[in-house]
Amino acid sequence: DVQMPIADPLTYVSKIAEKTGISGKTQGLAIQILREAKMKRAAAGKDPMGLAAAALYIACLQNNEKKTQKDIAEAAGVTEVTVRNRYKTLKRQLNLELPD
């Protein structure tokens, strides 16, 4: 019985941020968002790379860093649709005041 390691979205935050030039401050915020999502089980069963990308996108919005979903999706190697869907999930589950 092989246990698959659960990939942690936190490990992907800096990788995506490096490729897109997202600040350390915004990375820290993305990590807080992911930790909260984990506590609320908002992240259960979701693709960790997609979650990391969405959390970074949310953090960019909150810190007024001008990055698009496309920028972040490309750096993460996921589709914009994935980022958008995870964004909506996190926004709803964490009750964030953000644009649709």
Phi and psi restraints in degrees (value plus and minus 20) as a CYANA .aco file:
   2 VAL   PHI    -108.5   -68.5
   2 VAL   PSI     106.5   146.5
   3 GLN   PHI    -107.1   -67.1
   3 GLN   PSI     100.3   140.3
   4 MET   PHI     -97.3   -57.3
   4 MET   PSI     109.8   149.8
   5 PRO   PHI     -86.5   -46.5
   5 PRO   PSI     116.8   156.8
   6 ILE   PHI    -102.4   -62.4
   6 ILE   PSI      94.6   134.6
   7 ALA   PHI     -88.6   -48.6
   7 ALA   PSI     112.5   152.5
   8 ASP   PHI    -114.1   -74.1
   8 ASP   PSI     104.8   144.8
   9 PRO   PHI     -77.4   -37.4
   9 PRO   PSI     -47.3    -7.3
  10 LEU   PHI     -78.3   -38.3
  10 LEU   PSI     -53.4   -13.4
  11 THR   PHI     -89.7   -49.7
  11 THR   PSI     -38.6     1.4
  12 TYR   PHI    -112.5   -72.5
  12 TYR   PSI     -35.8     4.2
  13 VAL   PHI     -76.3   -36.3
  13 VAL   PSI     -71.9   -31.9
  14 SER   PHI     -87.5   -47.5
  14 SER   PSI     -54.3   -14.3
  15 LYS   PHI     -81.1   -41.1
  15 LYS   PSI     -67.6   -27.6
  16 ILE   PHI     -87.5   -47.5
  16 ILE   PSI     -63.4   -23.4
  17 ALA   PHI     -81.6   -41.6
  17 ALA   PSI     -60.8   -20.8
  18 GLU   PHI     -79.7   -39.7
  18 GLU   PSI     -63.7   -23.7
  19 LYS   PHI     -87.9   -47.9
  19 LYS   PSI     -47.0    -7.0
  20 THR   PHI    -126.2   -86.2
  20 THR   PSI     -23.5    16.5
  21 GLY   PHI      50.1    90.1
  21 GLY   PSI      14.1    54.1
  22 ILE   PHI    -101.5   -61.5
  22 ILE   PSI     117.8   157.8
  23 SER   PHI     -86.6   -46.6
  23 SER   PSI     139.1   179.1
  24 GLY   PHI     -80.6   -40.6
  24 GLY   PSI     -57.1   -17.1
  25 LYS   PHI     -80.7   -40.7
  25 LYS   PSI     -64.6   -24.6
  26 THR   PHI     -89.7   -49.7
  26 THR   PSI     -56.5   -16.5
  27 GLN   PHI     -79.8   -39.8
  27 GLN   PSI     -62.8   -22.8
  28 GLY   PHI     -80.6   -40.6
  28 GLY   PSI     -60.5   -20.5
  29 LEU   PHI     -86.0   -46.0
  29 LEU   PSI     -61.4   -21.4
  30 ALA   PHI     -80.2   -40.2
  30 ALA   PSI     -60.0   -20.0
  31 ILE   PHI     -85.4   -45.4
  31 ILE   PSI     -60.6   -20.6
  32 GLN   PHI     -80.6   -40.6
  32 GLN   PSI     -63.2   -23.2
  33 ILE   PHI     -80.2   -40.2
  33 ILE   PSI     -65.4   -25.4
  34 LEU   PHI     -86.0   -46.0
  34 LEU   PSI     -57.8   -17.8
  35 ARG   PHI     -84.1   -44.1
  35 ARG   PSI     -61.8   -21.8
  36 GLU   PHI     -85.5   -45.5
  36 GLU   PSI     -60.9   -20.9
  37 ALA   PHI     -81.5   -41.5
  37 ALA   PSI     -58.9   -18.9
  38 LYS   PHI     -84.9   -44.9
  38 LYS   PSI     -63.6   -23.6
  39 MET   PHI     -83.1   -43.1
  39 MET   PSI     -56.2   -16.2
  40 LYS   PHI    -109.4   -69.4
  40 LYS   PSI     -14.2    25.8
  41 ARG   PHI      40.0    80.0
  41 ARG   PSI       2.0    42.0
  42 ALA   PHI     -90.6   -50.6
  42 ALA   PSI     -40.0     0.0
  43 ALA   PHI    -118.3   -78.3
  43 ALA   PSI     -21.2    18.8
  44 ALA   PHI     -78.5   -38.5
  44 ALA   PSI     106.5   146.5
  45 GLY   PHI      53.5    93.5
  45 GLY   PSI     -12.6    27.4
  46 LYS   PHI    -117.0   -77.0
  46 LYS   PSI     133.2   173.2
  47 ASP   PHI     -80.0   -40.0
  47 ASP   PSI      99.7   139.7
  48 PRO   PHI     -81.6   -41.6
  48 PRO   PSI     -55.6   -15.6
  49 MET   PHI     -86.7   -46.7
  49 MET   PSI     -61.2   -21.2
  50 GLY   PHI     -83.6   -43.6
  50 GLY   PSI     -59.9   -19.9
  51 LEU   PHI     -85.9   -45.9
  51 LEU   PSI     -64.1   -24.1
  52 ALA   PHI     -80.3   -40.3
  52 ALA   PSI     -62.8   -22.8
  53 ALA   PHI     -82.6   -42.6
  53 ALA   PSI     -65.1   -25.1
  54 ALA   PHI     -85.3   -45.3
  54 ALA   PSI     -60.7   -20.7
  55 ALA   PHI     -83.7   -43.7
  55 ALA   PSI     -59.8   -19.8
  56 LEU   PHI     -85.1   -45.1
  56 LEU   PSI     -59.5   -19.5
  57 TYR   PHI     -82.6   -42.6
  57 TYR   PSI     -64.7   -24.7
  58 ILE   PHI     -80.7   -40.7
  58 ILE   PSI     -66.1   -26.1
  59 ALA   PHI     -81.7   -41.7
  59 ALA   PSI     -58.7   -18.7
  60 CYS   PHI     -82.1   -42.1
  60 CYS   PSI     -63.8   -23.8
  61 LEU   PHI     -80.3   -40.3
  61 LEU   PSI     -65.5   -25.5
  62 GLN   PHI     -87.6   -47.6
  62 GLN   PSI     -50.2   -10.2
  63 ASN   PHI    -120.2   -80.2
  63 ASN   PSI      -9.5    30.5
  64 ASN   PHI      35.9    75.9
  64 ASN   PSI      16.6    56.6
  65 GLU   PHI    -112.0   -72.0
  65 GLU   PSI     104.7   144.7
  66 LYS   PHI    -101.4   -61.4
  66 LYS   PSI      67.1   107.1
  67 LYS   PHI    -147.1  -107.1
  67 LYS   PSI     119.7   159.7
  68 THR   PHI    -112.2   -72.2
  68 THR   PSI     143.4   183.4
  69 GLN   PHI     -78.9   -38.9
  69 GLN   PSI     -55.2   -15.2
  70 LYS   PHI     -84.3   -44.3
  70 LYS   PSI     -65.7   -25.7
  71 ASP   PHI     -74.8   -34.8
  71 ASP   PSI     -69.7   -29.7
  72 ILE   PHI     -91.3   -51.3
  72 ILE   PSI     -60.9   -20.9
  73 ALA   PHI     -79.9   -39.9
  73 ALA   PSI     -64.7   -24.7
  74 GLU   PHI     -82.5   -42.5
  74 GLU   PSI     -62.9   -22.9
  75 ALA   PHI     -85.5   -45.5
  75 ALA   PSI     -52.1   -12.1
  76 ALA   PHI    -105.8   -65.8
  76 ALA   PSI     -34.1     5.9
  77 GLY   PHI      52.5    92.5
  77 GLY   PSI      10.3    50.3
  78 VAL   PHI    -143.2  -103.2
  78 VAL   PSI     151.8   191.8
  79 THR   PHI    -104.7   -64.7
  79 THR   PSI     139.9   179.9
  80 GLU   PHI     -81.4   -41.4
  80 GLU   PSI     -54.4   -14.4
  81 VAL   PHI     -81.0   -41.0
  81 VAL   PSI     -61.8   -21.8
  82 THR   PHI     -80.5   -40.5
  82 THR   PSI     -67.9   -27.9
  83 VAL   PHI     -79.9   -39.9
  83 VAL   PSI     -65.1   -25.1
  84 ARG   PHI     -82.8   -42.8
  84 ARG   PSI     -63.5   -23.5
  85 ASN   PHI     -85.5   -45.5
  85 ASN   PSI     -64.0   -24.0
  86 ARG   PHI     -86.6   -46.6
  86 ARG   PSI     -56.8   -16.8
  87 TYR   PHI     -78.1   -38.1
  87 TYR   PSI     -68.5   -28.5
  88 LYS   PHI     -82.0   -42.0
  88 LYS   PSI     -61.7   -21.7
  89 THR   PHI     -81.7   -41.7
  89 THR   PSI     -70.4   -30.4
  90 LEU   PHI     -83.7   -43.7
  90 LEU   PSI     -63.7   -23.7
  91 LYS   PHI     -76.9   -36.9
  91 LYS   PSI     -65.8   -25.8
  92 ARG   PHI     -89.3   -49.3
  92 ARG   PSI     -70.3   -30.3
  93 GLN   PHI     -85.4   -45.4
  93 GLN   PSI     -52.6   -12.6
  94 LEU   PHI    -120.0   -80.0
  94 LEU   PSI     -14.7    25.3
  95 ASN   PHI      30.7    70.7
  95 ASN   PSI      31.3    71.3
  96 LEU   PHI    -108.9   -68.9
  96 LEU   PSI     119.8   159.8
  97 GLU   PHI    -104.7   -64.7
  97 GLU   PSI      74.3   114.3
  98 LEU   PHI    -161.1  -121.1
  98 LEU   PSI     138.6   178.6
  99 PRO   PHI     -85.6   -45.6
  99 PRO   PSI     137.2   177.2
